[in-house]
């Protein structure tokens, strides 16, 4: 950081031990804070932040990806999109240590009410060789896909065995937005939750 920027830096107390830089999108005046609290990030909507951490999990899709970034005691979901990210998706590698600049954007479908949109990426280190988790000499897949599959299996059981509304089932399998749940359910199962219930009960 140059000398003119150092004069504008303000220390703010927060709960974690990481260094986070918050930048207003319009003014671009950095505010350095020692660590962060998830609620504090949510209050920075419309601003950019700089985080350091490791890429815990990565779920690539067509043109975008969900990235779980591990930072100290938090695991934060970030979103990569070719629309707003200024780097290639191939630069995202699981278990690599990174510094990211992200925009805090309000998102109603997110459990926290906001999401981090990845703008810039600086790779600090990459793993020499990915290490699988080994339990009793067996490899265990801990992917986000397994979590989604588990949620869909639970939703199917509830649709078959209960008369709960689709909204209630969506909430019980950790989806806040029932429309988003229905869209994911249709992608995974090929039919809507209502159609699935009708076919399962007939």
C-alpha positions in Angstrom: 0.0 0.0 0.0 1.5 3.4 -0.9 2.0 6.3 1.5 -1.1 8.2 0.5 -3.3 5.1 1.1 -1.7 4.5 4.5 -2.9 7.8 5.7 -6.5 6.9 5.0 -6.4 3.4 6.7 -8.6 3.1 9.8 -8.4 0.2 12.3 -11.8 -1.4 13.2 -12.3 -4.0 15.9 -13.7 -7.3 14.7 -13.9 -10.9 15.9 -11.4 -12.9 13.9 -7.6 -12.7 13.4 -7.4 -12.4 9.7 -6.7 -9.2 7.8 -9.6 -8.0 5.7 -9.6 -4.9 3.5 -12.9 -3.3 2.8 -13.2 -0.9 -0.1 -16.2 1.2 -1.1 -17.0 0.5 -4.7 -17.3 4.2 -5.6 -14.6 5.8 -3.4 -12.1 2.9 -3.4 -10.7 4.0 0.0 -9.5 0.9 1.8 -10.4 0.3 5.4 -8.2 -2.3 7.0 -9.8 -4.4 9.7 -8.3 -7.1 11.9 -10.3 -10.1 11.1 -14.0 -10.2 10.4 -17.4 -11.3 11.6 -19.9 -12.8 9.2 -22.6 -10.3 10.3 -20.1 -7.5 9.7 -19.5 -8.7 6.1 -23.3 -8.6 5.5 -23.3 -5.0 6.5 -20.8 -4.2 3.8 -23.3 -4.8 0.9 -22.2 -3.0 -2.2 -18.6 -2.8 -1.1 -15.5 -4.8 -2.0 -13.5 -6.8 0.5 -10.1 -8.5 0.3 -9.8 -11.9 1.9 -7.1 -14.5 2.4 -7.8 -18.2 2.8 -7.8 -21.5 1.1 -10.2 -22.9 -1.5 -11.9 -25.6 0.5 -14.4 -26.9 -2.1 -15.2 -26.0 -5.7 -18.3 -26.8 -7.6 -18.0 -25.9 -11.3 -21.0 -25.3 -13.5 -21.5 -23.8 -17.0 -20.0 -20.3 -16.8 -20.0 -20.1 -13.0 -18.8 -21.9 -9.9 -19.6 -22.0 -6.2 -16.4 -21.7 -4.2 -16.1 -22.5 -0.5 -13.3 -20.4 0.9 -11.9 -21.4 4.3 -10.7 -18.4 6.3 -9.6 -19.0 9.8 -12.7 -20.2 11.6 -15.2 -19.5 8.8 -16.1 -21.3 5.6 -17.7 -18.8 3.2 -19.5 -19.5 0.0 -18.3 -17.3 -2.9 -19.5 -17.2 -6.4 -17.4 -17.1 -9.5 -19.0 -16.0 -12.8 -17.4 -15.2 -16.1 -19.7 -12.1 -16.2 -18.0 -10.3 -13.3 -14.8 -12.2 -12.4 -11.6 -10.8 -13.9 -9.8 -14.2 -14.0 -10.3 -17.6 -15.5 -12.2 -20.4 -13.8 -9.1 -22.7 -14.3 -7.2 -20.6 -11.8 -9.4 -21.9 -9.0 -7.9 -25.1 -7.6 -9.1 -26.9 -4.4 -6.7 -26.6 -1.4 -4.8 -23.7 -2.9 -4.1 -20.6 -0.7 -5.5 -17.5 -2.3 -6.2 -13.8 -1.8 -9.5 -12.7 -3.3 -11.1 -9.4 -3.9 -14.9 -9.9 -3.7 -18.0 -7.8 -3.9 -20.5 -8.2 -1.1 -23.8 -8.5 -2.8 -27.3 -8.9 -1.2 -28.8 -12.2 -2.1 -32.2 -13.3 -0.7 -31.7 -16.9 -1.5 -28.5 -17.2 0.5 -28.8 -18.3 4.1 -26.9 -15.3 5.3 -28.7 -12.8 3.1 -25.6 -12.0 1.0 -23.0 -13.6 -1.2 -19.4 -12.8 -2.1 -18.9 -12.4 -5.9 -15.3 -13.1 -6.7 -13.7 -10.2 -8.8 -10.0 -10.8 -8.6 -7.8 -13.7 -7.5 -4.2 -14.0 -6.5 -2.9 -17.5 -6.0 -0.5 -17.6 -3.1 0.3 -21.3 -3.2 -1.1 -24.5 -4.8 -1.1 -28.0 -3.3 1.7 -30.3 -4.6 -0.7 -33.2 -4.8 -4.3 -33.4 -3.7 -4.7 -35.6 -0.7 -7.9 -37.6 -0.3 -9.5 -38.1 3.1 -8.8 -41.7 4.2 -11.0 -43.4 6.8 -10.4 -47.0 7.5 -8.3 -47.2 4.3 -11.3 -46.0 2.2 -11.6 -42.8 0.3 -14.5 -40.6 1.3 -15.9 -38.1 -1.2 -16.8 -34.9 0.6 -18.0 -32.9 -2.4 -20.8 -30.4 -2.5 -22.6 -32.7 -5.0 -22.9 -35.3 -2.2 -24.5 -32.7 0.1 -27.0 -31.7 -2.7 -27.8 -35.4 -3.3 -28.4 -36.0 0.4 -30.7 -33.0 0.6 -32.6 -34.2 -2.4 -32.9 -37.8 -1.0 -34.3 -36.3 2.3 -36.7 -34.1 0.3 -37.9 -37.2 -1.7 -38.6 -39.1 1.5 -40.6 -36.1 2.9 -42.5 -35.8 -0.3 -43.4 -39.5 -0.3 -44.2 -39.9 3.4 -45.7 -36.5 4.6 -48.2 -34.0 3.5 -45.9 -31.1 4.3 -46.0 -28.2 1.8 -43.2 -27.8 -0.7 -42.2 -24.6 1.2 -41.9 -26.5 4.5 -39.9 -29.3 2.9 -37.6 -26.8 1.3 -37.0 -25.2 4.7 -36.4 -28.6 6.3 -33.7 -29.5 3.8 -32.0 -26.1 4.3 -33.4 -24.1 1.4 -34.8 -20.7 2.3 -36.3 -20.0 -1.1 -38.9 -22.6 -2.2 -38.6 -21.6 -5.8 -34.9 -22.1 -5.8 -35.4 -25.5 -4.1 -37.9 -26.4 -6.8 -35.5 -25.5 -9.6 -32.7 -27.5 -8.0 -35.1 -30.4 -7.4 -36.2 -30.4 -11.1 -32.5 -30.3 -12.2 -31.7 -33.3 -10.0 -34.8 -35.4 -10.3 -36.2 -34.4 -13.7 -39.6 -33.4 -12.3 -40.9 -30.8 -10.0 -41.5 -31.6 -6.3 -45.3 -31.6 -6.9 -45.0 -33.9 -9.9 -42.7 -36.2 -7.8 -45.2 -36.4 -5.0 -48.1 -37.2 -7.4 -46.1 -40.0 -9.1 -44.8 -41.4 -5.7 -48.3 -41.5 -4.2 -50.1 -43.0 -7.2 
